[in-house]
């Protein structure tokens, strides 16, 4: 899951859960999936990463928050095979220091 750092921690968590729920519906898992929560700077960067990942054949569920004028707030992928995991190595995991600082 990838969400935006320009949202409060509470919103990051909530938006990521929305996206994960959609992903579970859109791309049923045969096994228990590994989950990571990553962040990007803002909506523009999230949209850019969404397009990059889709261009590489990654299945994505996107969450657009109705209470925020349908802004793109989080995305979640379907299952990622081992060879495609390299596409995610540059994403930043949600960091505790950012949460404590809020």
ZAVEXVEX-736340 format. One line per field, with one value per atom (N, C-alpha, C): x, y, z; atom name; residue in one letter. Coordinates in pm, 1 decimal. Layout:
N
east: X;...
north: Y;...
up: Z;...
site: CA;...
code: A;...
//
This chain:
102
east: 84.7;0.0;89.6;44.2;118.1;18.8;54.9;-28.9;56.4;-4.7;59.9;107.6;231.1;285.2;223.5;154.8;93.1;-40.5;-77.0;-195.8;-151.4;-239.9;-208.2;-186.4;-117.6;-94.0;-225.8;-324.1;-453.9;-514.8;-504.5;-557.4;-475.6;-343.6;-260.9;-306.3;-324.8;-367.1;-505.0;-598.0;-734.7;-740.3;-671.6;-673.8;-607.7;-498.2;-431.4;-523.2;-598.3;-692.0;-800.8;-852.0;-950.8;-893.9;-773.0;-710.8;-686.5;-642.6;-618.5;-747.7;-855.6;-986.0;-1027.1;-1008.3;-1040.3;-953.0;-825.5;-733.5;-774.8;-814.4;-858.6;-982.4;-1067.2;-1185.7;-1147.8;-1061.5;-1026.6;-932.8;-843.1;-739.3;-732.5;-825.4;-826.4;-690.8;-650.4;-521.5;-540.1;-449.0;-452.0;-379.9;-286.3;-210.2;-220.2;-182.9;-178.9;-72.5;-110.0;-13.1;79.8;194.1;283.4;235.9;231.4;183.1;291.6;305.1;395.2;318.6;343.1;282.4;393.1;387.5;486.6;420.7;504.8;452.4;524.5;453.0;510.2;471.3;535.0;521.1;378.0;308.7;178.7;97.0;-18.5;-108.3;-44.9;24.4;87.7;187.8;267.0;365.2;296.9;188.5;114.1;57.6;3.8;-49.7;62.4;176.8;291.2;334.2;344.8;385.8;280.1;154.1;45.2;61.4;84.7;100.5;224.1;335.2;458.2;435.2;372.8;350.5;255.8;149.6;56.8;126.0;216.1;287.6;378.1;409.8;491.0;404.6;273.6;182.7;135.7;158.7;114.9;-33.8;-109.9;-252.2;-267.4;-347.9;-360.3;-506.5;-539.2;-667.4;-635.4;-710.8;-685.8;-802.8;-769.6;-873.4;-875.1;-992.0;-1015.5;-1114.2;-1073.0;-1150.5;-1262.6;-1389.0;-1502.9;-1502.9;-1456.3;-1455.3;-1342.9;-1257.9;-1148.2;-1160.5;-1283.7;-1308.3;-1254.3;-1264.9;-1219.8;-1071.2;-989.6;-844.2;-796.0;-691.8;-624.7;-545.1;-579.7;-514.0;-431.8;-460.8;-384.6;-408.0;-309.2;-322.1;-274.2;-322.9;-277.3;-269.1;-174.8;-153.5;-216.9;-225.1;-255.5;-129.1;-130.8;-10.1;106.4;225.0;344.6;440.4;463.5;560.4;701.8;787.8;923.6;999.2;993.1;1072.2;1021.9;895.3;842.4;861.0;900.5;918.2;1026.1;1116.3;1222.8;1164.6;1044.8;981.0;947.9;949.5;909.7;1027.2;1148.1;1263.9;1294.2;1248.4;1277.7;1169.4;1062.7;957.7;1000.3;962.8;993.6;883.4;922.9;825.7;781.3;658.8;612.0;707.0;754.9;855.3;793.9;834.7;784.5;815.2;934.2;971.7;870.5;818.3;719.0;589.2;551.4;428.0;438.9;549.2;569.4;574.4;630.2;645.7;513.1;411.5;283.9;209.1
north: -115.8;0.0;122.6;223.6;349.7;462.4;548.4;662.7;789.2;899.6;1031.2;1084.2;1136.3;1196.1;1332.0;1394.6;1523.5;1508.7;1386.1;1359.5;1334.0;1357.1;1324.8;1173.7;1132.9;989.4;913.4;968.2;900.6;882.3;984.5;974.8;878.6;878.4;783.0;640.4;610.2;475.6;443.0;533.8;511.7;494.1;580.1;574.0;445.3;404.3;279.7;159.9;161.5;51.7;47.7;162.6;165.6;100.6;138.8;84.2;-66.1;-109.9;-252.7;-332.9;-278.2;-345.6;-361.7;-256.5;-265.5;-369.0;-370.5;-465.9;-609.3;-635.4;-770.2;-810.9;-716.1;-743.9;-763.4;-676.0;-676.5;-789.2;-827.5;-925.8;-1029.9;-1124.5;-1223.3;-1292.8;-1307.9;-1369.4;-1518.6;-1597.9;-1741.7;-1773.8;-1690.8;-1709.2;-1580.8;-1590.3;-1470.2;-1376.1;-1253.1;-1162.5;-1096.2;-1053.2;-968.5;-825.8;-748.0;-611.0;-513.5;-405.5;-296.0;-166.1;-69.0;63.2;161.5;209.9;304.8;440.2;542.2;676.9;748.6;843.0;936.7;1077.0;1175.8;1314.1;1368.2;1349.3;1414.8;1345.3;1401.1;1339.8;1332.7;1436.1;1435.4;1320.8;1299.3;1191.2;1054.7;1043.9;918.6;884.3;984.0;962.1;918.3;982.0;946.4;801.3;762.9;626.1;524.8;560.5;475.0;446.1;550.3;534.1;451.7;475.3;398.1;250.0;219.7;80.1;12.4;80.3;21.8;-3.6;85.4;66.5;-56.9;-102.4;-222.7;-347.3;-332.1;-445.9;-477.6;-386.9;-408.5;-375.7;-467.6;-444.1;-357.1;-252.1;-155.4;-119.6;-111.6;-54.9;83.2;181.2;317.4;364.1;433.9;489.8;640.2;691.2;835.1;872.6;961.9;996.1;1094.1;1049.6;1138.1;1264.7;1253.2;1368.6;1467.0;1434.5;1523.1;1553.5;1571.2;1606.1;1499.5;1373.0;1258.3;1261.4;1318.2;1314.6;1170.6;1139.9;1010.5;1013.6;926.3;929.4;804.5;693.7;570.5;472.2;384.6;276.1;147.2;35.6;-95.9;-184.8;-275.4;-362.0;-498.5;-571.2;-712.9;-784.7;-916.1;-991.6;-957.6;-942.7;-907.0;-1025.8;-1083.6;-1194.2;-1144.0;-1234.7;-1201.3;-1111.6;-1138.5;-1060.2;-916.6;-890.4;-754.4;-673.9;-737.2;-665.4;-558.3;-573.6;-474.3;-336.5;-331.0;-203.5;-119.8;-181.3;-114.2;-78.9;-108.5;-92.3;53.2;148.0;289.1;360.2;290.4;352.5;357.3;464.4;482.6;420.2;336.2;283.2;395.4;385.0;480.3;473.1;589.2;594.1;644.5;583.2;619.1;764.2;812.0;950.4;1049.2;1018.1;1107.3;1105.4;989.1;976.6;1051.0;1036.2;1100.8;1252.9;1299.3;1443.1;1513.1;1439.8;1501.5;1551.9
up: 0.0;0.0;0.0;-69.9;-74.7;-48.3;43.0;76.2;75.4;112.0;100.1;234.1;237.4;358.9;390.9;295.5;325.2;397.8;433.3;513.7;657.6;752.2;891.8;903.3;1009.4;1029.1;1030.6;1100.9;1109.4;971.2;887.8;751.7;666.0;683.3;609.4;638.1;765.3;805.1;748.7;762.9;716.6;564.3;492.2;345.8;295.5;359.5;320.8;343.1;452.1;479.0;372.8;332.9;224.0;98.4;60.9;-60.2;-46.0;71.3;93.2;81.2;133.9;124.1;-21.6;-100.9;-243.4;-313.5;-279.6;-340.6;-310.0;-186.9;-148.9;-229.2;-258.7;-340.2;-487.1;-538.8;-680.4;-720.1;-629.2;-660.5;-548.2;-547.4;-438.2;-423.1;-298.6;-267.5;-244.8;-299.3;-273.5;-143.4;-106.4;16.8;98.2;224.6;308.1;252.3;215.8;152.2;254.2;206.4;285.0;262.8;368.5;357.7;401.5;326.3;361.2;340.0;425.7;409.6;375.3;251.4;201.7;182.5;171.7;153.9;40.5;-17.9;-114.5;-70.4;-128.0;-81.4;-86.2;-198.4;-216.0;-324.7;-357.3;-455.2;-594.1;-634.7;-766.8;-778.1;-672.5;-675.0;-671.4;-596.4;-590.7;-728.1;-797.3;-932.3;-1027.2;-1018.7;-1102.9;-1077.5;-951.8;-918.8;-962.4;-948.8;-996.1;-1145.3;-1222.9;-1367.6;-1401.6;-1330.7;-1354.5;-1327.6;-1213.9;-1178.1;-1276.6;-1313.7;-1411.8;-1545.9;-1584.8;-1711.2;-1706.5;-1586.1;-1568.5;-1546.7;-1564.4;-1553.1;-1412.0;-1318.7;-1180.1;-1168.7;-1110.2;-1086.9;-962.7;-975.0;-865.9;-840.8;-713.0;-669.9;-614.4;-657.0;-609.9;-524.7;-418.3;-331.7;-349.7;-382.2;-394.2;-284.4;-199.0;-80.0;-112.7;-96.7;-124.3;-37.9;86.2;176.5;146.0;48.2;7.6;-142.5;-188.1;-328.3;-424.6;-382.0;-460.9;-494.5;-405.7;-423.5;-416.9;-491.4;-480.8;-351.2;-257.0;-127.1;-98.4;-166.3;-142.0;-255.2;-274.4;-371.2;-304.5;-355.8;-310.8;-434.1;-432.3;-547.8;-525.3;-633.7;-624.2;-581.4;-578.5;-542.0;-635.3;-578.4;-655.0;-655.8;-774.6;-781.5;-753.2;-712.4;-671.6;-766.6;-896.5;-991.8;-1006.7;-973.1;-984.1;-855.5;-749.7;-622.0;-632.0;-727.0;-746.5;-776.8;-833.5;-867.9;-744.1;-627.8;-503.8;-413.9;-455.3;-365.7;-331.2;-411.1;-383.2;-302.7;-269.9;-189.8;-44.0;22.6;164.3;249.1;343.9;438.8;532.2;582.5;683.0;801.6;845.3;952.1;1081.9;1191.2;1323.2;1356.3;1318.0;1348.7;1290.6;1172.7;1111.4;1189.6;1240.3;1315.7;1447.5;1518.3;1647.8;1632.2;1519.1;1497.0;1468.7;1430.3;1392.9;1511.7
site: N;CA;C;N;CA;C;N;CA;C;N;CA;C;N;CA;C;N;CA;C;N;CA;C;N;CA;C;N;CA;C;N;CA;C;N;CA;C;N;CA;C;N;CA;C;N;CA;C;N;CA;C;N;CA;C;N;CA;C;N;CA;C;N;CA;C;N;CA;C;N;CA;C;N;CA;C;N;CA;C;N;CA;C;N;CA;C;N;CA;C;N;CA;C;N;CA;C;N;CA;C;N;CA;C;N;CA;C;N;CA;C;N;CA;C;N;CA;C;N;CA;C;N;CA;C;N;CA;C;N;CA;C;N;CA;C;N;CA;C;N;CA;C;N;CA;C;N;CA;C;N;CA;C;N;CA;C;N;CA;C;N;CA;C;N;CA;C;N;CA;C;N;CA;C;N;CA;C;N;CA;C;N;CA;C;N;CA;C;N;CA;C;N;CA;C;N;CA;C;N;CA;C;N;CA;C;N;CA;C;N;CA;C;N;CA;C;N;CA;C;N;CA;C;N;CA;C;N;CA;C;N;CA;C;N;CA;C;N;CA;C;N;CA;C;N;CA;C;N;CA;C;N;CA;C;N;CA;C;N;CA;C;N;CA;C;N;CA;C;N;CA;C;N;CA;C;N;CA;C;N;CA;C;N;CA;C;N;CA;C;N;CA;C;N;CA;C;N;CA;C;N;CA;C;N;CA;C;N;CA;C;N;CA;C;N;CA;C;N;CA;C;N;CA;C;N;CA;C;N;CA;C;N;CA;C;N;CA;C;N;CA;C;N;CA;C;N;CA;C;N;CA;C;N;CA;C
code: X;X;X;X;X;X;X;X;X;X;X;X;X;X;X;X;X;X;X;X;X;X;X;X;X;X;X;X;X;X;X;X;X;X;X;X;X;X;X;X;X;X;X;X;X;X;X;X;X;X;X;X;X;X;X;X;X;X;X;X;X;X;X;X;X;X;X;X;X;X;X;X;X;X;X;X;X;X;X;X;X;X;X;X;X;X;X;X;X;X;X;X;X;X;X;X;X;X;X;X;X;X;X;X;X;X;X;X;X;X;X;X;X;X;X;X;X;X;X;X;X;X;X;X;X;X;X;X;X;X;X;X;X;X;X;X;X;X;X;X;X;X;X;X;X;X;X;X;X;X;X;X;X;X;X;X;X;X;X;X;X;X;X;X;X;X;X;X;X;X;X;X;X;X;X;X;X;X;X;X;X;X;X;X;X;X;X;X;X;X;X;X;X;X;X;X;X;X;X;X;X;X;X;X;X;X;X;X;X;X;X;X;X;X;X;X;X;X;X;X;X;X;X;X;X;X;X;X;X;X;X;X;X;X;X;X;X;X;X;X;X;X;X;X;X;X;X;X;X;X;X;X;X;X;X;X;X;X;X;X;X;X;X;X;X;X;X;X;X;X;X;X;X;X;X;X;X;X;X;X;X;X;X;X;X;X;X;X;X;X;X;X;X;X;X;X;X;X;X;X;X;X;X;X;X;X
//
